Amino acid sequence: LADVVGQEPVTQTLQNALSTGRIAHAYLFCGPRGTGKTSTGRILAKAVNCLTNDGKGEPCNTCAMCQAITEGRALDVIEVDAASNRGIDEIRDLRQKVNYSPSQARRKVYIIDEVHMLTKEAANALLKTLEEPPPHVIFILATTEIHKVLPTIMSRCQRFDFRRLSQSDIVNKLAQIAKQENIKIEPEALRLIARAATGSLRDAENILEQMVTFYGDNVSLKQVQSILGITGDKRIKELVRNMINRDVSAGVATINSVNSDGLDLRQFNRELVEYLRCLLLVKTGAGGTLDVTA
C-alpha cells in the first residue's frame, strides 16, 4: 500500500484497518481511470491473506499466498469484469459460489471491476449478498462512473474516492521506473508525458513504454513531442502576437505556414488554447500553479 502513488488518504485508512483488524466486508473504490483502484484491491486481497503478517499489515510479497495472488493463480481471489459479465445469471452464479469456504486462503476476495456496468437486475441480485455476506468474504467494487451505481449498493460499502494524480507524483514515479529499467530520459520529457497522461499513472506508464519500444533506452524531449503529436511550435507565440497586434494578414499567413508544413491543425489549436491559458494564469499572478517546461 505504501507503493500506491498519490492516494495517501485511501492507503492510510486501509493500513489502519489492517493493523486494527477492522476490515469491512465491502469496499467501493471510485475515481478516474489509471489511478490505482484495481491495484489497491489486489494489494488489499494480498494483505488480508498474507501468511507472514497474519493479515495485520502490509503484504510480504514473498510467502506462497502473496506470490499466488501476484501471479494470478490464487483460487480465492476472484476478479470479475462487470462490463462483460453484467447479467443476472452471472451474479446468481457468483452468489452461489460465495457461500463456499476459501480453498487455500484465509479470506475469499471478489474484485468486481466497472461495477456500474451491471444491469439493474444483476445489481439488485448482488444487493442481498452485500447486505449479509458470509464472514469469510470481502467484496471490492471498482468504478469510474460512481453516479451510475445504485445508491442501495453504495450504502452497503465503505466508499473510497481515488483522485487524479498530480504531475509531480507521476514524474517521480516515472523517474523511479526509468532508473530501475536503466532508461535515460530527459526530465523535460518526463514532465511532458505526465501532462499528456492527465492524472492517469497507467496512461503515463503506457506512453513511457511506447517511447522505449520505439526509441530504445535513450529518450529525448523531441522524440516524446514527436510521438505525442505535440508540435511545440514557435508559431503559436507568433500567432498570439499577430492577434494582439490585430494583424489579420500576418495571422492568416502564420496559420497557412503551419498547414503547409503538414501539422495537425486541431493539435495546433489545442496547444494555442493551452498557451493562452498559461499566459492568463501568469498574468493573474497564479503562475506558481503551472507545471510547464522552461
C-alpha positions in Angstrom: 0.0 0.0 0.0 3.0 2.3 0.6 3.8 2.0 -3.1 0.4 3.2 -4.3 1.1 6.7 -5.7 -0.8 9.8 -4.8 -3.7 8.2 -2.9 -2.5 8.7 0.7 -5.9 9.2 2.4 -7.1 5.8 0.9 -3.9 3.8 1.7 -3.5 5.2 5.2 -7.1 4.3 6.1 -6.7 0.8 4.7 -3.4 0.4 6.6 -5.1 1.4 9.9 -8.0 -1.0 9.2 -5.5 -3.9 8.6 -3.5 -3.1 11.8 -6.6 -2.9 14.0 -8.3 -5.9 12.3 -11.3 -3.8 11.2 -11.6 -4.9 7.6 -15.0 -4.1 6.1 -16.9 -6.8 4.2 -17.5 -4.5 1.2 -15.5 -1.6 -0.3 -16.3 0.7 -3.2 -13.3 2.3 -5.0 -14.3 5.1 -7.4 -12.3 7.5 -9.4 -10.8 8.2 -12.9 -9.1 5.5 -14.9 -5.5 4.6 -14.2 -5.4 5.9 -10.6 -4.9 2.6 -8.8 -8.3 1.2 -7.9 -7.9 -2.4 -9.1 -4.2 -2.4 -8.0 -5.2 -1.3 -4.5 -7.9 -4.0 -4.5 -5.3 -6.7 -5.3 -2.9 -5.4 -2.6 -5.7 -5.5 0.0 -6.5 -9.1 -1.1 -2.9 -9.9 -0.5 -2.7 -8.1 2.8 -5.7 -9.9 4.4 -4.4 -13.3 3.2 -0.6 -12.8 3.8 0.8 -15.8 5.7 3.7 -13.7 7.2 1.9 -10.8 8.7 -1.2 -12.8 9.7 -3.4 -10.3 7.8 -2.5 -7.4 10.1 -0.4 -5.2 7.8 1.4 -4.8 4.5 1.7 -8.0 2.4 5.2 -9.5 2.5 5.1 -10.4 -1.3 7.3 -13.4 -0.6 5.0 -16.0 1.1 3.2 -18.7 -1.1 -0.1 -16.9 -0.9 1.2 -13.4 -1.8 3.1 -14.9 -4.8 0.0 -16.9 -5.9 -2.1 -13.6 -5.9 0.7 -11.7 -7.7 0.8 -14.4 -10.4 -3.0 -14.5 -10.7 -3.3 -18.2 -9.7 -4.9 -17.8 -6.3 -8.3 -19.6 -6.4 -9.7 -17.4 -3.6 -9.1 -14.0 -5.2 -11.6 -13.7 -8.0 -11.6 -10.8 -10.4 -14.9 -10.2 -12.3 -15.2 -7.8 -15.2 -18.7 -6.4 -14.8 -18.5 -5.0 -18.4 -18.6 -8.5 -19.9 -20.3 -10.3 -17.0 -23.2 -7.9 -16.4 -26.2 -10.1 -16.5 -28.3 -11.6 -13.7 -27.2 -15.2 -14.4 -23.5 -14.4 -13.8 -24.4 -12.6 -10.5 -26.6 -15.6 -9.4 -23.7 -17.9 -10.2 -21.4 -15.6 -8.1 -23.9 -15.6 -5.2 -23.9 -19.4 -5.1 -20.1 -19.7 -5.1 -19.8 -17.0 -2.4 -21.1 -19.4 0.2 -18.3 -22.0 -0.3 -15.4 -21.6 2.1 -12.0 -20.5 0.8 -9.9 -23.4 -0.6 -6.5 -22.1 0.5 -6.6 -18.5 1.7 -7.9 -17.0 4.9 -10.5 -14.8 3.1 -12.2 -15.0 -0.2 -11.9 -11.7 -2.1 -14.1 -10.7 -5.0 -12.8 -7.8 -7.1 -15.7 -6.5 -9.4 -14.4 -4.1 -11.9 -16.6 -1.5 -13.7 -19.4 -2.4 -11.3 -21.6 0.4 -12.8 -22.0 -1.8 -16.0 -24.1 -4.3 -14.2 -27.8 -4.4 -15.3 -30.3 -3.2 -12.8 -31.5 -6.8 -12.2 -27.9 -8.0 -11.6 -27.2 -5.1 -9.3 -30.3 -5.9 -7.2 -29.3 -9.6 -7.1 -25.9 -8.5 -5.7 -27.5 -6.4 -3.0 -28.6 -9.2 -0.8 -25.1 -10.8 -0.8 -23.5 -7.4 0.0 -26.0 -6.9 2.9 -25.4 -10.3 4.5 -22.1 -11.7 3.2 -20.5 -14.8 4.7 -17.8 -13.9 7.2 -15.0 -15.2 5.0 -15.8 -13.0 2.0 -14.7 -9.4 1.1 -16.1 -7.6 -1.9 -14.1 -4.8 -3.6 -16.2 -3.0 -6.2 -14.4 -0.6 -8.6 -15.9 2.0 -10.9 -15.0 5.0 -13.0 -18.7 6.3 -13.0 -19.9 6.4 -9.4 -23.2 8.2 -10.4 -24.3 5.1 -12.2 -24.0 2.8 -9.2 -27.3 2.1 -7.3 -27.5 4.1 -4.0 -28.5 0.9 -2.3 -25.2 -0.7 -3.3 -23.2 2.4 -2.2 -24.9 2.4 1.2 -23.6 -1.2 1.9 -20.0 -0.4 1.1 -17.2 1.7 2.5 -16.6 4.2 -0.2 -13.1 5.5 -1.1 -12.5 8.2 -3.7 -9.4 7.9 -5.8 -8.2 11.3 -7.2 -6.3 12.2 -10.4 -2.6 12.1 -9.7 -0.6 15.4 -9.7 2.0 15.9 -12.4 4.8 15.8 -9.8 3.6 12.4 -8.4 3.6 11.0 -12.0 7.0 12.4 -12.8 8.5 11.0 -9.6 7.1 7.5 -10.3 8.2 7.6 -14.0 11.7 8.7 -12.9 11.8 5.8 -10.4 10.7 3.3 -13.2 13.3 4.8 -15.6 16.1 4.3 -13.0 15.1 0.7 -12.3 14.9 -0.1 -16.0 18.1 1.8 -16.9 16.3 4.2 -19.2 17.9 7.6 -19.9 15.2 10.2 -20.4 15.3 13.9 -20.1 13.4 15.4 -17.1 11.5 17.8 -19.5 10.4 14.7 -21.5 9.0 13.1 -18.3 7.1 16.3 -17.5 5.6 16.3 -20.9 4.5 12.6 -20.6 2.9 13.4 -17.2 1.0 16.3 -18.7 -0.3 14.2 -21.6 -1.4 11.5 -19.1 -3.9 13.9 -17.4 -3.7 12.4 -14.0 -3.6 8.7 -15.0 -0.5 6.8 -14.0 -1.4 3.9 -16.2 -1.6 6.1 -19.3 1.8 7.7 -18.3 3.4 4.3 -18.0 1.9 3.2 -21.3 3.4 6.3 -23.0 6.8 5.7 -21.5 6.7 2.0 -22.6 5.8 3.2 -26.1 8.7 5.6 -26.2 11.2 2.9 -25.1 9.8 0.4 -27.6 10.2 2.9 -30.4 13.4 4.8 -29.5 15.3 2.4 -27.1 16.8 3.2 -23.7 17.7 6.8 -24.6 14.7 9.1 -24.9 14.8 12.9 -25.7 12.1 15.7 -25.4 11.9 16.0 -29.2 11.1 12.3 -29.5 8.3 12.5 -26.9 6.9 15.6 -28.7 7.0 13.6 -32.0 5.2 10.5 -30.7 2.6 12.6 -28.8 2.0 14.7 -31.9 2.9 17.8 -29.9 4.3 20.4 -32.2 5.9 22.7 -29.5 5.8 25.1 -32.5 7.2 28.6 -32.1 4.5 29.8 -34.4 1.9 29.5 -31.5 3.6 32.6 -29.9 3.8 34.2 -33.3 0.1 33.8 -33.9 -0.7 35.2 -30.4 1.5 38.2 -31.2 -0.4 38.7 -34.5 -3.7 38.6 -32.5 -2.5 41.2 -30.0 -1.3 43.4 -32.9 -4.6 42.9 -34.7 -2.6 41.9 -37.8 -5.1 39.7 -39.7 -3.0 39.1 -42.8 0.1 38.0 -40.8 -2.1 35.8 -38.6 -3.6 34.0 -41.7 -0.1 33.7 -43.2 1.1 32.0 -39.9 -1.8 29.5 -40.0 -1.2 28.8 -43.6 2.5 28.1 -43.0 1.5 25.6 -40.2 -0.9 23.9 -42.6 1.6 23.8 -45.4 4.1 22.0 -43.1 1.5 19.2 -42.7 1.0 19.8 -38.9 -2.3 18.7 -37.4 -4.3 22.0 -37.1 -6.5 20.5 -34.3 -3.4 19.8 -32.2 -2.0 23.2 -33.1 -5.3 24.7 -31.8 -5.2 22.8 -28.6 -1.7 24.0 -27.9 -2.7 27.6 -28.7 -5.5 27.4 -26.2 -3.1 25.8 -23.6 -0.6 28.6 -24.2 -3.3 31.3 -23.7 -4.4 29.6 -20.5 -0.9 29.6 -19.2 -0.5 33.3 -20.1 -3.8 34.1 -18.3 -2.6 32.3 -15.1 0.8 34.1 -15.2 -1.0 37.5 -15.9 -3.3 37.0 -12.9 -0.5 36.0 -10.5 -1.3 32.3 -10.4 1.8 31.2 -12.4 3.1 29.2 -9.5 0.4 26.5 -10.2 1.8 25.9 -13.7 4.0 22.9 -14.4 5.5 23.8 -17.8 8.8 23.3 -19.4 11.3 26.2 -19.3 
